[in-house]
Structure formats: structure tokens, C-alpha cells
Amino acid sequence: MVTKDASALKEERFDHNDVLGLIELSSSVGWDYDEGEINTILLSGNIYGHKNPKGKIVSSAAIIPYDTNLASIGMVIVHPNIEV
């Protein structure tokens, strides 16, 4: 189910306090990111995404820079039911 009001979603840059929420998001689509993997991503780059009005993470995308002219995009996930 997709929310009709995208303004209800809060865009954020996630940090180590969000690891458990990112693991839950990963599980919602059948992926198996664990705490160590997410912490490695956070040490290497940034993870952005959205939280719903209840504070639950419903989307993510990681940007990991390599040198000054190259970056990788990963961990692109959207919860199948963003109103959870």
C-alpha cells in the first residue's frame, strides 16, 4: 500500500542509532543486512531515506564515495507497505 501524502514521510540521513530500523527494512523485502554490514556502510559512506509519521524507516539508499570522482549507490530499499 502506498501512502497518498508523501509529505507525511520525513527524509533523513541515518546514523548508528538507526541500525535496527535499517535491519527491519532490509528484512521487509527479504534481504539479510546485519548490524555489522550496516555499520560498515555507515563508516564508509552515508545512508539516507524516509521515516513514516510513527518514526519507522520505510526507505533507504546508501552513497559510498570512492576517491573524489567515483561513488557507489546501494542499499536501495522501499518498504512494501510504507504506512506500517
URZIMO-V892616 format. One record per pair of residues at least 24 apart in sequence whose ideal C-beta (glycine too) atoms are under 10 Angstrom apart, sorted by the first residue. I is the first residue (numbers start at 1). J is the second residue. Records with the same first field share a line. If there is no record, write none. Layout:
BEGIN
I = J / J
END
This chain:
BEGIN
1 = 80 / 81 / 82 / 83 / 84
2 = 78 / 80 / 81 / 82 / 83
3 = 52 / 53 / 58 / 81 / 82 / 83
4 = 83
5 = 53
6 = 50 / 82
8 = 50 / 51 / 52 / 53 / 82 / 83
9 = 49 / 50 / 51 / 52 / 53 / 58 / 59 / 82 / 83
10 = 49 / 50 / 51 / 52 / 53 / 55 / 58
11 = 48 / 49 / 50 / 51 / 59
12 = 47 / 48 / 49 / 50 / 51 / 57 / 59 / 60
13 = 46 / 47 / 48 / 49
14 = 38 / 41 / 42 / 46 / 47 / 48 / 49 / 51 / 57 / 60 / 62 / 75
15 = 42 / 46 / 47
16 = 42 / 43
18 = 42 / 47 / 49 / 51 / 57 / 60
19 = 47
20 = 57
21 = 49 / 51 / 55 / 56 / 57 / 58 / 60
22 = 47 / 49 / 57 / 60 / 62 / 75 / 77
23 = 57
24 = 56 / 57 / 79 / 84
25 = 49 / 56 / 57 / 58 / 59 / 60 / 75 / 77 / 78 / 79 / 84
26 = 57 / 60 / 75 / 77 / 79
27 = 77
28 = 56 / 57 / 58 / 77 / 78 / 79 / 80 / 81 / 82 / 84
29 = 77 / 78 / 79 / 80
30 = 80
31 = 75 / 77
33 = 60 / 75 / 77
37 = 75
38 = 62 / 75
40 = 64
41 = 74 / 75
44 = 72
45 = 71 / 72 / 73 / 74 / 75
47 = 74 / 75
48 = 75
49 = 75 / 76 / 77 / 78 / 79
50 = 78 / 79 / 82
52 = 79 / 81 / 82 / 83 / 84
53 = 83
54 = 83 / 84
56 = 82 / 83 / 84
57 = 82 / 84
58 = 82 / 83 / 84
END
